[in-house]
Amino acid sequence: MLEAGYEYAARSVPVRRCGCLGHCDEGPNVVYGGVVYTDMDPAKMRALLAGLGLSG
């Protein structure tokens, strides 16, 4: 997920590791704007970034 974030996010979007989100059984997880997006994969990450206008 970090690789997909680094590769597809606009340079102005911070991509970093974080601690426990309390959703381990639904992971991998991505948090943006206080929303936890669960069951992510690189394709979902690209779609999320594009949908939020954050792709680079």
Order of alpha helices (4+ residues) and beta strands (2+ residues): alpha-beta-beta-alpha
